[in-house]
Amino acid sequence: MAGQTTQATQLRKGVLELAILALLDKEPTYGGQIVAALAAHPGLDSGAGTVYPILTRLAKAGLLATKWQESPVGPPRKYYQLTATGRDALAAQHTAWTAMSSALNALLGGIDA
């Protein structure tokens, strides 16, 4: 059972990475907005403790640039945006996801849930 949990967690992290890149393709966004946007999609909802480490890893990998901006209410916020490398990664992951999900849907089509 523990092995299944680990596998599900790893799959979820990969899906969340793609979801975050897709969200940031639209406009620069701060972490709280990303958490809220993910929460609006059942199955993708994740807390700050999951999202911020992914953002940090993506930024260290050069996929995201960060910028601090003053907030009209409260302290400054760190905004994230895709770099050119991040856009390339998003395109590659999108292509891989489309192929994989199509193949998996075909395999799962005959299985009763």
Secondary structure, DSSP 4 states (H G I P E B T S, - for coil): -HHHHHHHHHHHHHHHHHHHHHHHTTS-EEHHHHHHHHHTSTTT---HHHHHHHHHHHHHTTSEEEEEE--SSSS-EEEEEE-HHHHHHHHHHHHHHHHHHHHHHHHHTT---
